[in-house]
Amino acid sequence: MNGLEQTFYIMGIIFMSLTFLMILALVVAVLLIRRKINKIHDTIEAKIDSITSLAEHGGELSALAGKALMHSAKRAFNKSKK
C-alpha cells in the first residue's frame, strides 16, 4: 500500500466518522425538538380543556352569580325598608 492510497483510506475513515457523528447529533436534535413540541402540545390541550369545561358550565356559573347578586340586592332592599 503506497502513501497516496493510505491517505485516501484515512480521509475516508475521517469522513465516515464525521458523517456518523453529524447524523447522531441530528437524531438527538430531532428527539429534543419533538419532546419540546409535545410539551407545548400538552400545555395547549390542558388550556383548551379548561376553557371547554368553563364553557360547558358557564350557564351554571352565571346562574350562581345571578342568584348571589339577587340575594345581596334583596338584603339591601330589605335593610333600606326598615
Phi and psi restraints in degrees (value plus and minus 20) as a CYANA .aco file:
   2 ASN   PHI    -108.6   -68.6
   2 ASN   PSI     155.9   195.9
   3 GLY   PHI     -85.2   -45.2
   3 GLY   PSI     -57.9   -17.9
   4 LEU   PHI     -87.3   -47.3
   4 LEU   PSI     -63.7   -23.7
   5 GLU   PHI     -83.7   -43.7
   5 GLU   PSI     -61.3   -21.3
   6 GLN   PHI     -85.8   -45.8
   6 GLN   PSI     -58.0   -18.0
   7 THR   PHI     -82.3   -42.3
   7 THR   PSI     -63.2   -23.2
   8 PHE   PHI     -85.4   -45.4
   8 PHE   PSI     -58.5   -18.5
   9 TYR   PHI     -82.7   -42.7
   9 TYR   PSI     -65.3   -25.3
  10 ILE   PHI     -82.5   -42.5
  10 ILE   PSI     -63.2   -23.2
  11 MET   PHI     -82.6   -42.6
  11 MET   PSI     -59.7   -19.7
  12 GLY   PHI     -84.3   -44.3
  12 GLY   PSI     -62.9   -22.9
  13 ILE   PHI     -84.1   -44.1
  13 ILE   PSI     -62.9   -22.9
  14 ILE   PHI     -83.7   -43.7
  14 ILE   PSI     -64.1   -24.1
  15 PHE   PHI     -82.3   -42.3
  15 PHE   PSI     -64.9   -24.9
  16 MET   PHI     -85.3   -45.3
  16 MET   PSI     -58.1   -18.1
  17 SER   PHI     -85.2   -45.2
  17 SER   PSI     -65.4   -25.4
  18 LEU   PHI     -84.6   -44.6
  18 LEU   PSI     -59.2   -19.2
  19 THR   PHI     -84.1   -44.1
  19 THR   PSI     -61.9   -21.9
  20 PHE   PHI     -81.5   -41.5
  20 PHE   PSI     -64.3   -24.3
  21 LEU   PHI     -84.5   -44.5
  21 LEU   PSI     -58.0   -18.0
  22 MET   PHI     -86.9   -46.9
  22 MET   PSI     -60.6   -20.6
  23 ILE   PHI     -85.6   -45.6
  23 ILE   PSI     -60.9   -20.9
  24 LEU   PHI     -82.6   -42.6
  24 LEU   PSI     -64.0   -24.0
  25 ALA   PHI     -84.2   -44.2
  25 ALA   PSI     -57.3   -17.3
  26 LEU   PHI     -85.3   -45.3
  26 LEU   PSI     -61.9   -21.9
  27 VAL   PHI     -84.0   -44.0
  27 VAL   PSI     -63.1   -23.1
  28 VAL   PHI     -83.1   -43.1
  28 VAL   PSI     -62.5   -22.5
  29 ALA   PHI     -82.9   -42.9
  29 ALA   PSI     -61.8   -21.8
  30 VAL   PHI     -83.6   -43.6
  30 VAL   PSI     -61.4   -21.4
  31 LEU   PHI     -85.2   -45.2
  31 LEU   PSI     -60.6   -20.6
  32 LEU   PHI     -85.3   -45.3
  32 LEU   PSI     -63.4   -23.4
  33 ILE   PHI     -83.9   -43.9
  33 ILE   PSI     -60.0   -20.0
  34 ARG   PHI     -83.1   -43.1
  34 ARG   PSI     -60.6   -20.6
  35 ARG   PHI     -84.8   -44.8
  35 ARG   PSI     -61.1   -21.1
  36 LYS   PHI     -86.2   -46.2
  36 LYS   PSI     -59.9   -19.9
  37 ILE   PHI     -85.1   -45.1
  37 ILE   PSI     -60.9   -20.9
  38 ASN   PHI     -83.6   -43.6
  38 ASN   PSI     -57.8   -17.8
  39 LYS   PHI     -84.6   -44.6
  39 LYS   PSI     -64.4   -24.4
  40 ILE   PHI     -83.4   -43.4
  40 ILE   PSI     -61.6   -21.6
  41 HIS   PHI     -81.6   -41.6
  41 HIS   PSI     -63.8   -23.8
  42 ASP   PHI     -84.4   -44.4
  42 ASP   PSI     -59.1   -19.1
  43 THR   PHI     -83.8   -43.8
  43 THR   PSI     -64.2   -24.2
  44 ILE   PHI     -85.1   -45.1
  44 ILE   PSI     -61.0   -21.0
  45 GLU   PHI     -82.1   -42.1
  45 GLU   PSI     -60.2   -20.2
  46 ALA   PHI     -83.9   -43.9
  46 ALA   PSI     -61.2   -21.2
  47 LYS   PHI     -86.7   -46.7
  47 LYS   PSI     -60.6   -20.6
  48 ILE   PHI     -85.5   -45.5
  48 ILE   PSI     -59.3   -19.3
  49 ASP   PHI     -82.5   -42.5
  49 ASP   PSI     -61.6   -21.6
  50 SER   PHI     -87.8   -47.8
  50 SER   PSI     -57.9   -17.9
  51 ILE   PHI     -87.4   -47.4
  51 ILE   PSI     -60.9   -20.9
  52 THR   PHI     -83.5   -43.5
  52 THR   PSI     -62.3   -22.3
  53 SER   PHI     -83.3   -43.3
  53 SER   PSI     -61.3   -21.3
  54 LEU   PHI     -84.8   -44.8
  54 LEU   PSI     -60.1   -20.1
  55 ALA   PHI     -86.6   -46.6
  55 ALA   PSI     -57.7   -17.7
  56 GLU   PHI     -87.6   -47.6
  56 GLU   PSI     -56.7   -16.7
  57 HIS   PHI    -121.3   -81.3
  57 HIS   PSI      -6.7    33.3
  58 GLY   PHI     -82.8   -42.8
  58 GLY   PSI     -59.5   -19.5
  59 GLY   PHI     -84.1   -44.1
  59 GLY   PSI     -61.0   -21.0
  60 GLU   PHI     -85.0   -45.0
  60 GLU   PSI     -62.0   -22.0
  61 LEU   PHI     -86.6   -46.6
  61 LEU   PSI     -61.4   -21.4
  62 SER   PHI     -88.7   -48.7
  62 SER   PSI     -54.0   -14.0
  63 ALA   PHI     -85.0   -45.0
  63 ALA   PSI     -62.4   -22.4
  64 LEU   PHI     -83.5   -43.5
  64 LEU   PSI     -60.9   -20.9
  65 ALA   PHI     -85.7   -45.7
  65 ALA   PSI     -63.1   -23.1
  66 GLY   PHI     -83.5   -43.5
  66 GLY   PSI     -60.2   -20.2
  67 LYS   PHI     -83.7   -43.7
  67 LYS   PSI     -64.4   -24.4
  68 ALA   PHI     -83.8   -43.8
  68 ALA   PSI     -59.5   -19.5
  69 LEU   PHI     -85.9   -45.9
  69 LEU   PSI     -62.8   -22.8
  70 MET   PHI     -85.5   -45.5
  70 MET   PSI     -58.3   -18.3
  71 HIS   PHI     -83.0   -43.0
  71 HIS   PSI     -64.7   -24.7
  72 SER   PHI     -89.3   -49.3
  72 SER   PSI     -55.5   -15.5
  73 ALA   PHI     -87.1   -47.1
  73 ALA   PSI     -59.0   -19.0
  74 LYS   PHI     -84.5   -44.5
  74 LYS   PSI     -61.7   -21.7
  75 ARG   PHI     -85.0   -45.0
  75 ARG   PSI     -61.6   -21.6
  76 ALA   PHI     -83.8   -43.8
  76 ALA   PSI     -59.7   -19.7
  77 PHE   PHI     -85.6   -45.6
  77 PHE   PSI     -62.1   -22.1
  78 ASN   PHI     -86.3   -46.3
  78 ASN   PSI     -56.0   -16.0
  79 LYS   PHI     -87.9   -47.9
  79 LYS   PSI     -57.0   -17.0
  80 SER   PHI     -92.2   -52.2
  80 SER   PSI     -45.6    -5.6
  81 LYS   PHI     -89.7   -49.7
  81 LYS   PSI     -54.8   -14.8
